[in-house]
Amino acid sequence: MSIGPWQIIIIVLLVVLLFGRGKISELMGDVAKGIKSFKKGLADDEVAADDTSKTIEHEATEAAEKAKETVKEKANS
């Protein structure tokens, strides 16, 4: 037995009568805020991961340059 359109309409009407339109719209607003917050958190994590990889690459480049300078200084001494 499947749920038909009349059963869905009756269920929706009962929910609206029990909770009221204001409470349902408030709940949907909270759900929307949660979804936005979740998406923002995912975007922040991606940006943080990109920043970390750039920092590591930059530090490795600086370390390589310092090592080359040290070798040159020792060779000239």
N, C-alpha and C positions, 0 to 999 in steps of 0.2 A: 504494500500500500504506500503510495507516494503522497507527499503533501501538495495539495492543489492550491490554486490562487485564492480561493475563498478561505482556506485555513490560514494562509499567510496574512490576509487582510484582517481576520479576526484576531490573530495573535498581535499584530501591530496595534490594533485598536485597544486591546487590553493593556498592552504596555504603556501606551499614551495615557490611558485612563488611570492606571496605577501610579505612574511616576510624574505625569504632567509634562507638558511641552517644555517648560523652562528647565526642568531638571535634565531632560534628555539633551537639550541643546548645550547646556553647561557641560555635561559629560562628553559630548562630541568635541567641544572646544578644548577640554583637557586632553583628549586623545590626540587632537591635532597638534597641540603644544608638545606632547611627548614625541610625536613623529618628527617634528621640526628639530627638536633637541637631539634626537638620535641621529638624524642626518647631519646636523652641525658637528656632532661629536665624531662621526666618521670622517668628515672633511678635515677636521682639525688633526686627526690622527695621520691622515695622508700627508698633510703639510709638514707635520712634525717629523715624519719618516724621511721626507725629502730633505729637510734642513739638516738632519743628522748625517745623512750620506754625504752631503756637500761639505759639512764640517770635517768629516773623516778624510775625504779626498784632499781638502785644503791642508790639513795637518800633515798628511803623508807627503804632499808636494813640498811643504816647508822643511820637513825632516830630510828629504832627499837633497834639497838645495844646501842645507847646512852640512850634510855629510860630504858633498862635493867640495864645498869651501874648505872644510877641514882637511880633506885629502890634498887639495892644492897647496894649502899652507904648509903641510908636512913635507910635500914634495919640494917646495921652495926653500925650506929650512935646511 
